[in-house]
Amino acid sequence: MESGSAAARRLLGLNAVSHLLVDALCAATVFGSAAAADANMIVLYNTLAFSTQCLVGLAADRIRKHGLSAALSMLLVVLGYALPLPVWVRVSCIGLGNSLFHVVGGSMTLEQSRGKAGALGVFVAPGAIGVTLGTLWPKLGTVLAILLTLCAILEVPLSRSVPAERQEQSTEGSLLIPVLLTAAVAVRAVGGSAVHFPWKVGIPAALVMTGFVFLGKTLGGFVCDRIGAKNSAWISIVPAAVLIAFCSNWAVPALAGQFLINLTMPVTLWLLYRAMPDAPGFAFGLAASALWPGAVLGGLMTLTGPVLWLCVVLSFLYGLWAILYSEKKIFERKDEPHEKAR
């Protein structure tokens, strides 16, 4: 992977591992404590962890102390796990720490991406493993906390050795593009969360699902770099819509659909950044802030049959259109040739 200097690659690797540990320790804190018995605490955690990211991103873009902020966010999660505080305080600590880590870690990844999407997949994908790990085995929390503390110690000196390489690019219609892409994240989350997988029962099925999600997110950025955002969207979203809408009752096609739809996650984040190159934190946070309400709405739906199929297909097709439109607008400037990132 071509992601800059050796220091930049080490920083990306550290942040990817830290992402896994942050999400794992947050899940272990929630599901290994009294919070697991209180649905309100789970809602509080998810709201703080996801919905605040756009606001945290605005602050991060102004303060621009990403390495220090990342280290502090990791320690906040560790303290939320370790200290004997009231449940709602612990949940608030890990939720806000999770939000801050995602924004500043994503910002560093975007700023070091050199116009490519591959590094984004490497950073975001381990979170899927972390959530599953912490949910299934919350008793690993102490080990996770120790490892995350070590990552926090390494974060500041390593991040200081890697100067930011902010991308200089502006686009016309840049306000419309983030709106469309953010809406696409929310709408796809609605469609995807409305689907149920009856075969996903037990630990083996959960691990297999996690593996396909991880692979999809990891490879999505590299596929985008190889064939462009437009082609990447076509080959992933269209078959994913069919497989997830009509084949969710069968493991193999449903897993293929999960792999394909997750290919688009780094693509969407990459396009958001290309539309707002001076606001990497806000660009990254927008997508996460839209994901949570979309997932909640989809999870509350009880659609079945043709109505469910139509909901899924239309939501995915809107996401396809948003990517195609945004990619065209971002690269249509005469002074910047339309070319795929590579």
C-alpha positions in Angstrom: 0.0 0.0 0.0 1.3 3.4 -1.0 0.4 5.7 1.9 3.4 8.0 2.3 6.5 7.6 4.5 7.3 4.7 6.7 6.2 6.8 9.7 2.8 7.5 8.0 2.3 3.8 7.5 3.2 3.0 11.1 0.8 5.7 12.3 -2.0 4.2 10.1 -1.2 0.8 11.5 -1.3 2.1 15.1 -4.6 3.9 14.5 -6.1 0.8 12.9 -5.2 -1.3 15.9 -6.4 1.4 18.2 -9.7 1.5 16.4 -10.2 -2.2 17.0 -9.3 -1.8 20.7 -11.5 1.4 21.2 -14.6 -0.3 19.8 -13.9 -3.6 21.6 -13.4 -1.9 25.0 -16.5 0.2 24.5 -18.6 -2.9 23.7 -17.0 -4.7 26.6 -17.9 -1.9 29.0 -21.5 -1.7 27.8 -22.2 -5.5 27.6 -20.1 -6.5 30.6 -21.7 -4.1 33.1 -25.0 -3.0 34.5 -25.5 -1.0 31.3 -26.3 -4.2 29.4 -29.5 -4.5 31.4 -30.6 -0.9 30.7 -31.7 -0.2 27.1 -31.5 3.5 27.9 -27.7 3.2 28.5 -27.2 1.5 25.2 -29.1 4.2 23.4 -27.1 6.8 25.3 -23.8 5.2 24.3 -24.7 4.9 20.6 -26.0 8.5 20.5 -22.9 9.9 22.0 -20.5 7.7 20.0 -22.1 8.4 16.6 -24.4 11.4 16.6 -21.8 13.8 18.1 -19.1 13.1 15.6 -20.0 15.9 13.2 -19.8 18.4 16.1 -16.5 16.9 17.4 -15.2 17.1 13.8 -15.9 20.8 13.6 -13.9 21.3 16.8 -11.1 19.0 15.7 -10.7 20.9 12.4 -10.1 24.1 14.4 -7.9 22.8 17.2 -5.9 20.5 14.9 -4.1 18.5 17.7 -5.0 15.1 16.3 -2.3 13.0 17.9 -2.9 14.4 21.4 -6.6 14.2 21.0 -6.4 10.6 19.8 -4.3 9.7 22.9 -6.8 11.5 25.2 -9.7 9.8 23.6 -8.2 6.3 24.2 -7.5 7.2 27.8 -11.1 8.5 28.3 -12.4 5.1 27.1 -10.0 3.3 29.4 -11.1 5.4 32.4 -14.8 4.8 31.5 -14.1 1.1 31.7 -11.9 1.0 34.7 -13.3 3.6 37.2 -16.1 2.7 39.7 -18.3 5.5 38.5 -22.1 5.6 38.1 -23.2 3.6 35.0 -24.4 6.7 33.1 -21.1 8.4 33.7 -19.1 5.4 32.5 -21.3 5.1 29.4 -20.9 8.9 28.7 -17.1 8.6 29.0 -16.7 5.8 26.5 -19.3 7.2 24.1 -17.5 10.6 23.9 -14.1 9.0 23.8 -15.3 6.7 21.0 -16.6 9.8 19.1 -13.4 11.8 19.5 -11.1 8.9 18.5 -13.0 8.2 15.3 -12.9 11.8 14.2 -9.3 12.5 14.9 -8.1 9.1 13.7 -10.1 9.5 10.6 -8.8 13.0 10.1 -5.2 11.8 10.3 -5.9 9.0 7.9 -7.6 11.4 5.4 -4.8 14.0 5.6 -2.2 11.3 4.9 -4.2 9.6 2.1 -2.5 11.6 -0.7 -5.8 11.7 -2.6 -6.4 7.9 -2.3 -9.0 5.9 -0.6 -7.1 2.7 0.4 -5.9 4.0 3.8 -9.5 4.8 4.8 -10.5 1.1 4.5 -7.5 0.1 6.5 -8.5 2.5 9.3 -12.3 1.9 9.5 -12.4 -1.9 9.0 -11.0 -3.1 12.3 -13.9 -1.4 14.1 -16.2 -4.2 13.0 -13.9 -6.8 14.6 -13.6 -4.7 17.8 -17.4 -4.5 18.3 -17.9 -8.2 17.8 -14.9 -9.0 20.1 -16.1 -6.8 22.9 -19.7 -7.9 22.6 -19.0 -11.6 22.6 -16.2 -11.6 25.2 -16.6 -8.6 27.5 -14.4 -10.3 30.1 -11.4 -9.4 28.0 -11.9 -5.8 29.0 -8.9 -5.6 31.3 -6.6 -6.9 28.6 -8.1 -4.5 26.0 -7.7 -1.6 28.4 -4.0 -2.4 28.9 -3.4 -2.7 25.2 -5.3 0.5 24.5 -3.2 2.4 27.1 -0.1 1.3 25.4 -1.4 2.6 22.1 -2.3 5.9 23.7 1.3 6.2 24.9 2.7 5.5 21.4 0.2 7.8 19.6 1.6 11.3 20.5 5.3 10.8 19.5 4.4 8.9 16.4 1.8 11.4 15.2 4.3 14.2 15.7 6.7 12.5 13.3 4.1 12.6 10.5 3.3 16.0 9.2 -0.2 16.5 7.8 -0.5 16.6 4.0 -3.8 18.5 3.6 -5.3 18.2 0.1 -5.7 21.4 -1.8 -8.8 21.1 -3.8 -12.1 22.9 -4.0 -15.3 21.9 -5.8 -18.3 23.7 -7.1 -21.5 22.6 -5.4 -19.5 21.4 -2.4 -22.4 22.1 -0.1 -24.8 19.9 -2.1 -22.3 17.0 -2.4 -21.9 16.5 1.4 -25.7 16.7 1.9 -26.3 14.1 -0.8 -23.6 11.7 0.5 -24.6 12.1 4.1 -28.2 11.4 3.2 -27.0 8.4 1.3 -25.3 7.0 4.4 -28.5 7.4 6.4 -30.8 6.0 3.7 -28.6 3.0 3.1 -28.5 2.4 6.9 -32.3 2.4 7.0 -32.6 -0.1 4.2 -29.8 -2.3 5.5 -31.0 -2.3 9.1 -34.5 -3.2 8.1 -33.3 -6.6 6.9 -33.1 -9.6 9.2 -30.8 -12.6 8.8 -32.5 -15.7 10.4 -29.3 -17.7 9.9 -27.2 -15.4 12.0 -27.5 -17.3 15.3 -24.6 -18.1 17.6 -21.0 -17.1 17.8 -19.7 -18.8 14.6 -22.3 -17.0 12.4 -21.5 -13.6 14.1 -17.8 -14.1 13.5 -18.3 -15.0 9.8 -20.5 -12.0 9.3 -17.9 -9.8 10.9 -15.2 -11.2 8.7 -17.1 -10.4 5.5 -17.8 -6.8 6.8 -14.2 -6.4 7.7 -13.0 -7.6 4.3 -15.5 -5.4 2.4 -14.4 -2.2 4.3 -10.7 -3.1 4.0 -10.8 -3.7 0.3 -13.3 -1.0 -0.6 -10.7 1.8 -0.7 -8.3 -0.2 -2.8 -11.0 -1.1 -5.2 -11.8 2.6 -5.5 -8.2 3.5 -6.1 -8.0 0.8 -8.8 -11.1 1.4 -10.8 -12.5 4.7 -9.6 -15.4 5.6 -7.4 -18.0 5.3 -10.1 -17.1 1.8 -11.2 -16.6 0.7 -7.6 -20.2 1.9 -6.8 -21.7 0.1 -9.8 -20.1 -3.3 -9.1 -20.9 -3.2 -5.4 -24.2 -1.5 -4.7 -26.3 -3.0 -7.5 -25.6 -6.7 -6.7 -25.6 -5.9 -3.0 -29.1 -4.5 -3.3 -30.4 -7.7 -4.9 -28.6 -10.1 -2.6 -29.6 -8.3 0.7 -33.2 -7.6 -0.4 -34.1 -11.0 -1.8 -31.6 -13.5 -0.4 -31.3 -12.5 3.3 -32.7 -15.9 4.4 -29.6 -17.7 3.0 -26.2 -17.3 4.5 -23.9 -17.4 1.4 -25.7 -14.8 -0.8 -26.4 -12.6 2.2 -22.7 -12.7 3.3 -21.8 -11.8 -0.3 -24.2 -8.9 -0.1 -22.7 -7.7 3.1 -19.2 -7.8 1.6 -20.3 -5.9 -1.4 -22.2 -3.1 0.3 -19.3 -2.5 2.7 -17.0 -1.9 -0.2 -18.7 1.5 -0.6 -18.0 2.8 3.0 -14.5 4.0 2.2 -15.7 5.4 -1.1 -18.3 7.5 0.5 -15.9 8.9 3.1 -13.3 9.6 0.4 -15.8 11.5 -1.7 -16.9 13.5 1.4 -13.3 14.5 2.0 -12.7 15.4 -1.6 -15.7 17.7 -1.4 -14.4 19.3 1.9 -10.6 19.0 1.8 -10.2 21.7 4.5 -12.5 19.9 6.9 -11.4 16.3 7.3 -12.8 15.9 10.8 -16.2 17.3 9.8 -16.3 15.2 6.6 -15.5 12.0 8.6 -18.0 12.9 11.4 -20.9 13.6 9.0 -21.1 10.0 7.8 -21.1 8.6 11.4 -23.6 11.1 12.6 -26.0 10.0 9.8 -25.4 6.3 10.3 -26.9 6.0 13.8 -30.4 7.5 13.2 -30.7 5.6 10.0 -29.8 2.3 11.7 -32.3 3.0 14.5 -35.1 3.8 12.0 -34.3 0.7 10.0 -34.2 -1.5 13.1 -37.6 -0.3 14.2 -39.2 -1.2 10.9 -41.2 -4.4 10.7 -41.5 -4.6 6.9 -41.8 -7.9 5.1 -42.2 -9.2 1.6 -42.3 -6.8 -1.4 -42.5 -3.7 0.8 -39.2 -4.6 2.4 -37.6 -5.5 -0.9 -38.6 -2.2 -2.3 -37.3 -0.3 0.7 -33.9 -2.0 0.5 -33.5 -1.6 -3.3 -34.6 2.0 -3.4 -32.3 3.0 -0.4 -29.3 1.3 -2.0 -30.0 2.8 -5.5 -30.2 6.3 -3.9 -26.8 5.7 -2.5 -25.5 4.7 -5.9 -26.9 7.8 -7.5 -25.4 10.0 -4.8 -22.0 8.5 -5.3 -22.2 8.8 -9.1 -23.4 12.4 -9.0 -20.8 13.5 -6.4 -18.0 11.8 -8.3 -19.0 13.6 -11.5 -19.2 17.0 -9.8 -16.0 16.7 -7.9 -13.9 15.8 -11.0 -15.7 17.7 -13.7 -13.6 20.9 -13.3 -11.7 21.7 -16.5 -8.5 22.4 -14.6 -8.5 18.9 -13.0 -8.7 16.0 -15.3 -11.3 13.4 -14.5 -9.3 10.5 -13.3 -9.6 7.8 -10.8 -7.5 7.9 -7.7 -4.4 5.7 -7.9 
